[in-house]
Amino acid sequence: MVIATNDPTINETVRKLARDMRKFFNDATNAEETEVVVPFESEINGIRIAVTTEGLSGIVARKTLDRIMNMLREDEELMNMARVWYAVKNKLKEVVNDVRARLSLYMELDNDEAFNELAKKGLVNEALNYVMSKVSSRNQGMV
């Protein structure tokens, strides 16, 4: 439950009601009475950012989030990597059933310079082809 009134009596009543209902309580006017912080949040290319100042100032939290989001928007390499990794993970989930094998492949790709160059450039199709060739060569090695 979230409340933001100037009346301490109402705020206390709602806080007690939230406790009786076993719900978390957020008093936007009193950080000390808040049981759960509701952060300012945003998302870009699957990267989700949440910022709170733990009651210091919602304005500062929002300005901080704006700066972070602007930095991310300007980081073309990282945004390209996010798009490539999203495509690669979805494809691998389709073709590699074993979770441990997928995780192992993710770690291998993370350290693979050729893959990372494709990802940084945002070359989704080329990265997918590269990954599928790795999957294919792994499967051939298992036969």
N, C-alpha and C positions, 0 to 999 in steps of 0.2 A: 504494500500500500504506500502511496506517495501522497504527501500533504504539504501544502505551502500556504498557511494562513498566518495572520498576525495575532491570532487569538490563542494564547498558550493553553487555555482550558479545552478548546476544541482539539488542539493538537494532542494533548494528553489523553483525551477521550478516544481519539482515533488510534493512538499508540496502544492503549490498553485493549481496544477492540481487535487490533491486528494481532497482539499477543494471544488473546483468547482464541482467535481463529487460526493460530499457528502460522501467521503470515509475517513476512519480513516487513519492516517499517522504514520508510525514508522520509525524514522531515527536511524538506528543502531549505528551511529557515534555521535549522539547528543541527549541525554536524554531530554534536555529542549525543543526540538522541537517535541518530540514524543507525540502523542495524545492517543495512545493505546500501551500498553506494551504486548509483545509477550513472555510469560513465557517459561521456559524450563519445559517440562512435561514428565511424565512417568506413567505407570499403572502396577499394580500387583493384580491379583485375584479380579478385579473389583474396586480396590481402585485406584483412579486417583489422582496424586499429580502434582501441578503446582507451580513453584518457580520463583520468579523474585527478583532482587535486585534494581529495579527501576532505572537502569542506572549505578549502582555502578560498576558492573563487571559481564559480562556473564560467565566468567570463575568461579567466586565465586558462581554464581547461579547454574551452572552445578555441581560443586563439592558439593554444599549443597544438590541438588537433589540426587546425588549419595549416599551420607550419609544416607539420609532419606530412599531411596529405600533399601539400605543394612540393615538398622534397621528393616524395614518391613519384608524383606526376612528371617531374623533371628527370627522373632516373630512367631513361629509355631502356638501358640494359636490363635493369631489374624488372621492368614491366614486360619486356620481351621474354625474359626467363619465366615469369609467372604464366604467360600465355603458353609457352612451350611445355612447361612442366604440367600444366593442367591437361593439355592434349595427351602427353605421354602417359600420365597416370591413368587417364580414362582408357586409353588403348591397352595398357598393360593389365588393367583390371578385367578387360574382355578376354585377353589371350593367355594370361598366367593365373591359374586358379590358386596356386599355393601362395599364401600370404608371405611366408618366409622367403620364398624365391623372389617375389616382387620386392620386398624390402631389401634384400641383398642386391638386387638389380638397381634399385634407387641409390643405394650407397655407392655402388660401382659407377653409376652415371654421374653422381656428384663429384667424383674424383677423375672423371674422364675429360681430358682437355678438348678432344674433338667434339664431344657432345656439348660441352659448355660453350664452345665457340658458336655452334649452331644456335644454342639457346639464347646467348647474348645478342645475336643478330636477329632473333625472332623468326628463324626459319623453321616453322612448325612442320611442314611436310618433310623437309630434309631430316629433321631431328627424328620424326616418327620412322622414317625409312632406316635411319641409322640404328635406332633402338630395335626395330623389328629384325634387322640383320643380326644383332647381338642375341636376341631371343632364338632366332633360327639356328645360329651356331651353337648355342647352349643345348638346344633340343637335339641337335645332331650328335653332340658329344655324349648324350645320355643313352643313345641307341646302341 
